[in-house]
Every structure is written in C-alpha cells, then in structure tokens.
Amino acid sequence: MKKFSKFLGLAIISLMMVTFVFTGCSKEVAVWGTNYEEACKKAESTGTNVFLFFSNLESDPISQQLNQLFAEPKFQSKVGKYYQLVNIDFPATEGAMDYDQMVANYEFANKFAVQAVPTIILCTPEGWVIGAVYGDQMFNPITEENPTPVVNEGKVLKELAAFNKNGKNLISLKKELETKEGIERLAIIDKMADNLDTSYRYLLRDLLAEIPELDPENTTGLNTKYKMNFAYEQALDEFAKGNVQGAIEIFVETAQTEGIPAIDAQEAYQTAAYLAANSGASDELIVAYLEKAIEAMPDSDAVPGIKQTIEMIMASVEASETTESNEVEDAE
C-alpha cells in the first residue's frame, strides 16, 4: 500500500511537471471580435489601441491568407498584443451576414474611407488613425510565373509592427494631455498629430479645433502648420451650403498663406483645380491653378502627374478647337 501511495505521489508530481512545461511553453494567440464600439471601450480601459481588419473571408484569397497569418502566435507576439482586434467582414454572398451587422460594417468602412478589402486600419479608441496597410502592400508581385497573389507574411508583420511605437507614444501623450491646460495643450496635440497618419487627419477635427481657439494669435505657428486641415473643414461647410466657388476660394487663400509648408500650398492649388474642373470652370483657370501647384513645390513627386494633367487638358482644348474650325469650314 505504501509502495502504491509512493508511486501515485510520483505520478502526480510528474503530471504537474508536464502540465507546467506545456503551459509555460504555450504561446498566446489572437482573440478577435466583431464589435468596433466594444473594442474601443476595452482599448480605452486597458491602455491599448484598435486593430481593424476589413476583409472578405468568403471569397477573397488575400483576406483568407491574412486570416491564417493573424491566427498564428507570431502575429500576436509582434503586433496583436498591442491592440483590441476587430474583424469587419464583407461576405460576397447576399444574406450571408445579419443585415444590421452588414450596415454597421459599411458605416465603419465609410468612416475610415476604406475603398477595397483587405484593408487594415490601426486606430486609437477615439478613432484617430495611427496607420493603414492596404491590399496591394500585402502580397508578392504577380508575374507570369506566379499569377496567384500570395501574402508576404514577413512584409505584412514588418509593416504593422512599424506602427507599434506610434501607438505607444499616443497612449502616453493622451495621459499627458489630461494634465495640461490652455496653450500648453497645443504642444501635446501637435505631438499626437505627428504620431498619426496624415491622410486621416480629417478625423482629428475636435482635437485640432483647439489650436485656433487656444492660440488665436498663432504664437506657436500651429495655425499655419494645420492650415490645410482647417481649410478642408471650412470647405466642407461651404459645400453643405452649395457654395462650390466659396470652397475653391478657401483653398486658393490657404495656398497663399504666408509660411504655409510648400507641400500644403501645392495640395491646396491642386484641390482648387479639382473643384474648379468639377464645377464647370474654364480650362484656362484649371490650368492656372495646376501651374501654381507646380510653382509651389517644383521638386515634389506630384509634379509629373500634374504636368500630365495639364498636357491632357491642353490636348483636349486643341482637339476641340480643331473640330470647331473644321465645322466652320464645312459650313462655308
């Protein structure tokens, strides 16, 4: 009996050791949800951010491959642990998802200007975008030898992990912002904006609105730095009134603001040209805005595209003049 008890004791100890070894070596895997609001609340309470995976898991091969990658421990250890993970799916088959959920998913996609799946958006609980990775950045180049898109796992993880530092910075800066008042808040707001994706600054409306309120004399220079953001907000208000010309003038005035960054001046003139083209303005005016856009920053990457647009407009004008001339000759 004693021998049996001794054997049983050793067996239990051995089992405990095996359990400990396997538990200690087990790797954490990602836990995904589908509710954006709940994820934001949890992120706020846990000091994390939100990872949005817009997908079509039913029929898109890249979405499916990413889904497999995101289920692996290496994703969780390098990226996932810093976020509350949300899968916002768009199945191809009608009726495959609850109607209310589908409507909600489209609303979230619209909020973040998602154009196609898969798209990954990394954001704060407030919805401020830290970074984004799009479908064409996620797979190896398609060639004749490799016609099927294959996710480049290493590249995807590297792209996503590159935003980890910004996400951590924002968590710290938000806490610091709570302790600041008046103009002292502006330096923190500026740092926060610098850690966010500039393409999505329109989502910072409430945050950036504090700048002109707290520094009406522009002593910090931030009114100039974020002039384009304010211009878009003002232009949207003019659009709402049906005043397209007013919106155009806002961008032209913004481009002419003293001290405005050259890249912003260029963008302002380009936007003015775009609005003018869509409002039936003369070709001469559109070209004039585009030429000013080039003058604002001649060495920017956007210049070749702007020049090409000007050439297309001029070619269209010449073709139209030739047609009119021929019609006059035929009439005579």
N, C-alpha and C positions, 0 to 999 in steps of 0.2 A: 504493500500500500504506500509506504514511504517512497519506494522507487518510482511508483506511478505518479505520485504527487510531485516528486522532483522533476520527472520527465515533463509533466504538464506545465510546471513552472517555467522550465527552459523553453518549451514550445511557445508559451505566451510571450516571453521576452523576445524570442526570435521573431514572432509575428509583429510585435511592436516595433522592432528594429527595421523590419522590411517595410512596414507602413510608413515609418518615419523617413526612410530613404526615398520611397516613391513620392511621398508628399513634399519632401524638401526639393526633389528634382522636378516636380511638375511645373509646367510653365503656364502662366496666365494667358488666357485667350480673350479676345474682344467680346464684349457684350453689346449687342445692337438693339436699338429701339426704333420706333417709327413716329414718335410724337415729338415734334420740334419744341413745343412750349414746355413740356415736361423736362426735356433735355436742358433747356435754358435755365430752368429753375434749379435743377440739380447741379449744373455747372456753376451757377452763382453761389450755391451753398457749399460747394466742395473746392472752390478756387481753381476750376478748370475752364476750358473753352469747349466749343461745339464743333463737331466734325459732321458735315452734311455730304452724304453720298447719293447724288442724283443718278438713278440707274434705270435700265430696262432689263431686269434679270430674266425675263421670259424669253427674249429672242436676241438680245444684243451680246455677241461673243466677248467684247471687251468688258462689259459690265459683269458678265459671268466670271471671267478670269480675275477681275479685281475682287469680286466677292470671295473667291477662293483664297486670294492673297490676304484679304482682310480677316480671314478666319485663322490665319497662321500666327503662332506665338511671336514670330519676328516682327510682325506688324504692331502687335500690342506693345512690345518692349521698346520699339523705336519711335512709335507715333501714338498709337491708340491710347496709351495710359494718360496722356495729357488732355484728353477730350472726352466729352459725352458723345457717343456715336449714334448717328441717326441715318437710317436708310430711307430715302424718299424715292419710291419706285413708281415707274410708269409702264405697266404691262401693256403689251401691244393688243391683246385680246380684249374686246369690249366686254365689260361686265366682270372682268377678272378681279376687280377690286371694288370694295364698297364705294358707292357714289360719293358720299360725304368725304371719305378719305381721299379720293381722287381729286375732288375740288380743292381740298386743303393743300394737297401736294402741288397742284398747279399754282396756287396762291404763293406758296413758298418759292417755287421756281421763278415766278414773276418778280417777287421781292428782290431776288438776287440776280435778276436778268439772265437766267440760265437759258441758253439757246439750243442746247443739244445734250444728250446723255451719251456716255457718262461725263459728269462734271463733279468735281469735289470742291466744296466751299468750306473754309475754316474760319469760324467767326467767334466773337465774344458772346456772352449771354445777352448783350444788348443788340446783337445783330450786326456789329461792326466787323467788316471782313478783314481778316489777317492775311489771307492768301487764297489763291484758287489754282486748281490744276484741271486742265481741260483734256478731253478725249485724245486729241492728236498729239498731246505731250506724253501719253502713257504707253504707246506701243512702238515697236521697232518699225523702221521704214518698210513700206510694202514694195517689193520688187517682183520681177518676173519669176525669180527663183523662189521667193517667199510671198505669194499673193495673199495669204491669210494673215490678218493682223494678230500679232502676239504681244501681250503685255510685257514690257520691260520692267520686271519687278524691282531690280536694283535702282533703276532711274526713278520709278514712282516713289519708292521709300525715301530716296535721297531728296527728291523734290519736296515731299511732305515734311520730312524731318528738318528741312531748312527753315521752316516757319516756327519750329519749337521755341527758339529764343525769343522771337517777337511775341509769341503768345505769353510766355513767362513775364516778359517786360510789361505787357499790358496789365496783367494781374497785379503786379507791384505798383504800376502807375495809377491804376484806379483806386487803390488803397491810399496812395499819397494824395490824390486829388481830393479825397474826402476831408483832408486836414487843411486844405488851402481855401482862402477866400480872396475876393477881389482880383486884382491884376496878377497876383501870384499864381492863380489858377492857370493863366494863359501859357506859361512855360510848360506846365504838365500836359495841358491839352495839345500843345504843339508836339511834344514828345510822343504822345499817344497816337496822333495822326501820322507821325513818321513811322510808327510800327504797324500801320495798317496799309492795305492795298489801295494805292491812289486811284485805281479805276473805280473803286466803290465809295469814294468819299461823299457821294450824294447821300449815303446812309448816315453820315455824321451831322446831319442838319442841326439837330438840337445842340450837339456838343460845340460845333463851330459857331453857332449863333451867339455864343457867349463872347466871342472875340470883339466884334464891334460894340457890343454893349459895355464890356469892361474896359475897353481901350479905344474910345471914340476918336482920340487924337492920334492914334496909330503910333504911339511911342515905342511899341515893341516891333513894329514893322510887320506884324502878323496879318493886319488887314490887307496889306499888299500881297503877302505870300499866298493867302487863301482867296484872293480876289476872284479867281475863276469859279470857285465853289459858290461864292455869293452871287456871281453872275448867272449861273445855272438856276439857282433858286429864284432870282428875280425874273429871269426869262420864262420860267415855268408859270409864274404868276401872270405874266403878260399873255402867254398862250391861253391860259384859262379865261382871260378876258377877250380872246380872239384878236389880240393886237400883235400880229407877227412882226410888223415893222418895228414896234417897240422892243421886241425881243432882239431883233437884229442890231438895233442901236445900242442895246446894253452890251452886246459882245464887242462892238466896234469901240465903244467908250472904254471897255475893260482893256482891250488891246493897247489903247493909247495911254493907259495909266502909267504915271512916272514910277520907275523902279520895278515894274512887274517883270517876273522872270521871262526870258525870251521864249522859252517853250510854251508858256501860258499865252503870251501875246500871239504866237503862231496858231495855237489851238483856237483862240478867240476869233481870229480872222477866218480860219477855216470853217468854224461853226457859223459865222456870219454869212459866208459864201454858200454854205449848205442850205441855210434857211432862205437866203435870197433866191437860190435856184428853185426851191420848192414853193416859193410864193409868186413865181412868175416874173421876177425881176429881169432886167436886161442882161444879155450876155456880157456886155461891157462892164457892168457893175460887179458881176460874179467874178470875172477875170481880175478886176481891180483888187478885190478882196484877197483872191488867191495869190496875186503878186505881192501884196503886202505881207501875206503869211510867209512867203519865201524870204522877203527882206528882214522879217523879224528874227529869223534863225536860219541863215543860208546853209549851214553845215548839218542840219538835223536829218535824221533818217527819213523824215516825212517828205522832204523836198522832191525826190524823184517822183513820188506819187502825185504830188501837187502839180508838178510840171506836166506830167502825163495827162492830168485832168484838163489843164489849160489847153494843151495841144488838141485834145478831143473836142473841146468847146469851139476852138478856132476852126477846126476842120469842119465841124457841123455848120458853123456860120458861113464858111466859104462854099460849102455844098449847097446851102440854102440860097445864097446869092447867085450862084451859077444857075440853079434851077429857075429862079425868078427871071434872070437875064434871058434864058432860053425861051421862057414863056412869052416874054415881051417880044422877042424876035419872031416867034411863031405867029403872034397876033398881028404883027406888021406884015 
